Amino acid sequence: MSAQPKEAAKEILAGEPQEAARSWLGWTALAMFVLFGIDTVLVLDGFWLPIDVRITTFIQGLNWGPIVYPMELINVTAGYWQVLAGVIAIVALFVVERRAGWLMLIGSVSSLLDNIIKLLVSRQRPTVDLVHILTPASGFSYPSGHAVFFTWMSFMLAVSLAPRIKPVYRPAIWLVATTVIVLTCIARVWAGDHWPSDVIGGVLLGAGWSALVLWLPERWLPSPSFRWFSGRLRRRSPSH
């Protein structure tokens, strides 16, 4: 933990985690998983339900204006459409750069963990006697699969694309990624498909797994200089 936080953040935002970043990423992943565990225990204990109802009622009572359209699009992206979106993103990055594709593929394991945890927790979705249900959904509620999916995909896409664009444009990529994650959380609660504690758990799981993937030692991952096509620009190899 001796590395400077600013240097670690700089490496992560650049999509090139090295010594400074990895000294923080491991602890970040651990913290996320601990918080996820606490959230899970509180969900099982029923602690969140009264708070969930109040927050959901508040969110559904707001006038979201044109923001409703991207939220509806996010809510539609479920089931097979969500799987298709993930596969397209992974394959596209494999074509562009093998290492980035591997990062995305490993990151997608968080969605598998989400489905396993859903079965173990077996939390029921919000019901019409408590909140308004705009788009009825089947299956269990905790954690939110949308929150897990869009968190890891947005985070890993930003990390994978950052090294390939000019530094001046990198904040825009991270802003888009953060916006997508926030909209996803709001959209799932707004639609009545998930409780706020569901989406919080989903974000913690997706972000924790993404941090763990980036924490992996460089020697465990394919070389960044690997090229599928001889004409493709070679990415600068890490100095370490």
JOQUI-V605714 format. One record per residue. N is the residue number from 1. PHI is phi in degrees with one decimal (none if undefined). OMEGA is omega in whole degrees, 0 to 359 (none if undefined). NEAR is the number of other C-alpha atoms within 12 Angstrom. Layout:
N|PHI|OMEGA|NEAR / N|PHI|OMEGA|NEAR
This chain:
1|none|182|15 / 2|-78.1|182|13 / 3|-66.6|179|18 / 4|-71.7|180|16 / 5|-57.8|181|19 / 6|-63.9|179|14 / 7|-66.9|178|21 / 8|-62.7|179|28 / 9|-62.9|180|25 / 10|-62.1|180|25 / 11|-66.6|181|30 / 12|-67.7|179|35 / 13|-63.8|178|36 / 14|-82.7|180|29 / 15|75.9|182|36 / 16|-131.8|180|36 / 17|-64.2|179|35 / 18|-127.4|185|29 / 19|-55.8|184|29 / 20|-62.1|183|24 / 21|-66.2|184|33 / 22|-68.1|177|32 / 23|-69.8|178|28 / 24|-102.8|185|30 / 25|-63.2|180|33 / 26|-61.6|179|28 / 27|-69.1|178|20 / 28|-63.8|179|29 / 29|-60.7|180|27 / 30|-60.9|180|22 / 31|-61.8|179|21 / 32|-61.9|181|27 / 33|-68.5|177|28 / 34|-64.4|178|18 / 35|-63.4|177|23 / 36|-63.6|178|32 / 37|-63.2|178|23 / 38|-64.1|179|21 / 39|-60.5|180|30 / 40|-64.0|179|33 / 41|-61.7|180|19 / 42|-67.1|176|23 / 43|-65.6|180|31 / 44|-64.0|181|23 / 45|-79.1|181|14 / 46|83.5|183|18 / 47|-62.3|188|16 / 48|-77.8|192|24 / 49|-53.3|179|27 / 50|-58.6|179|20 / 51|-69.1|178|18 / 52|-57.2|181|29 / 53|-63.0|181|29 / 54|-65.6|181|19 / 55|-66.3|180|24 / 56|-61.9|178|35 / 57|-60.3|179|26 / 58|-64.8|182|20 / 59|-63.1|181|26 / 60|-71.5|180|26 / 61|-86.3|181|17 / 62|-82.5|174|14 / 63|-92.6|185|11 / 64|-87.0|177|18 / 65|57.3|182|10 / 66|-67.2|178|10 / 67|-64.7|179|20 / 68|-59.2|184|22 / 69|-64.7|176|15 / 70|-65.2|178|22 / 71|-67.2|177|29 / 72|-64.9|178|23 / 73|-62.8|178|21 / 74|-62.6|181|33 / 75|-66.1|179|34 / 76|-69.5|182|24 / 77|-74.8|182|24 / 78|-137.2|176|26 / 79|59.4|183|20 / 80|-64.3|179|11 / 81|-64.3|179|17 / 82|-67.5|177|25 / 83|-61.0|180|21 / 84|-61.3|180|15 / 85|-61.1|179|23 / 86|-65.5|180|35 / 87|-64.4|179|21 / 88|-60.9|180|19 / 89|-62.9|181|33 / 90|-65.7|181|31 / 91|-62.9|180|21 / 92|-59.1|180|22 / 93|-73.0|175|28 / 94|-62.2|179|26 / 95|-69.1|181|19 / 96|-69.9|181|28 / 97|-157.0|186|31 / 98|-59.3|182|27 / 99|-64.9|179|37 / 100|-62.2|177|40 / 101|-63.4|178|34 / 102|-63.7|178|31 / 103|-60.3|179|41 / 104|-65.1|181|40 / 105|-64.3|178|32 / 106|-64.8|179|29 / 107|-61.2|183|41 / 108|-68.0|179|38 / 109|-60.6|180|26 / 110|-61.2|178|40 / 111|-69.5|175|36 / 112|-67.0|177|23 / 113|-60.8|179|25 / 114|-57.5|181|35 / 115|-67.1|178|27 / 116|-66.7|180|17 / 117|-65.4|177|27 / 118|-55.2|181|28 / 119|-67.0|182|17 / 120|-71.0|182|17 / 121|-80.2|177|27 / 122|54.6|178|21 / 123|-81.1|180|30 / 124|-75.8|178|26 / 125|-73.1|177|36 / 126|-54.8|182|36 / 127|-116.2|186|24 / 128|-66.0|179|16 / 129|-78.6|181|11 / 130|-111.5|181|19 / 131|-141.3|178|30 / 132|-82.1|180|25 / 133|-104.8|180|24 / 134|-85.5|181|22 / 135|-132.4|180|25 / 136|-55.4|180|23 / 137|-130.9|180|23 / 138|-97.9|178|17 / 139|84.5|181|21 / 140|-85.8|193|26 / 141|-102.3|189|40 / 142|-113.3|352|43 / 143|-83.0|179|48 / 144|-69.9|179|49 / 145|-64.3|177|46 / 146|-62.0|181|50 / 147|-63.9|177|48 / 148|-62.7|185|46 / 149|-61.3|184|50 / 150|-71.3|176|47 / 151|-70.3|182|44 / 152|-68.0|182|46 / 153|-67.4|179|46 / 154|-63.4|181|39 / 155|-64.4|183|40 / 156|-71.0|176|45 / 157|-64.3|179|40 / 158|-61.4|180|37 / 159|-64.3|183|38 / 160|-72.8|183|42 / 161|-88.1|184|37 / 162|-53.8|181|31 / 163|-67.2|187|30 / 164|-98.2|179|28 / 165|-124.6|180|19 / 166|-65.7|181|15 / 167|-52.9|183|18 / 168|-65.1|181|14 / 169|-94.2|184|18 / 170|-62.9|178|26 / 171|-57.6|180|23 / 172|-65.0|179|18 / 173|-63.4|181|29 / 174|-69.2|176|28 / 175|-65.9|178|17 / 176|-63.0|180|21 / 177|-60.6|179|28 / 178|-64.5|179|26 / 179|-62.3|179|22 / 180|-61.9|181|32 / 181|-64.3|180|35 / 182|-63.5|179|29 / 183|-61.9|179|33 / 184|-62.1|180|43 / 185|-61.2|180|40 / 186|-65.5|183|40 / 187|-61.3|183|40 / 188|-70.5|177|49 / 189|-74.7|180|44 / 190|-58.3|181|39 / 191|-77.5|181|36 / 192|79.4|181|40 / 193|-88.6|182|43 / 194|-143.8|171|46 / 195|-82.9|176|45 / 196|-53.7|179|42 / 197|-66.5|176|43 / 198|-67.9|183|46 / 199|-73.7|175|43 / 200|-62.0|177|41 / 201|-61.6|179|42 / 202|-64.2|179|46 / 203|-65.6|179|45 / 204|-61.8|180|41 / 205|-67.2|181|48 / 206|-65.1|180|42 / 207|-70.4|179|42 / 208|-63.0|180|37 / 209|-67.3|178|43 / 210|-62.3|178|43 / 211|-63.3|179|37 / 212|-64.4|179|34 / 213|-62.1|181|35 / 214|-71.6|178|43 / 215|-73.1|182|33 / 216|-52.2|178|27 / 217|-56.5|183|21 / 218|-56.0|183|22 / 219|-68.6|179|13 / 220|-84.6|184|15 / 221|-111.2|176|22 / 222|-59.8|182|20 / 223|-61.9|179|22 / 224|-63.9|183|31 / 225|-88.3|179|21 / 226|-61.7|181|23 / 227|-125.8|174|20 / 228|-77.2|183|18 / 229|-121.8|185|14 / 230|-64.7|183|10 / 231|-88.0|184|8 / 232|-77.7|179|14 / 233|-63.3|180|15 / 234|-84.8|178|19 / 235|-76.8|179|24 / 236|-63.5|180|15 / 237|-73.4|177|17 / 238|-59.3|185|18 / 239|-69.5|183|10 / 240|-89.7|none|12
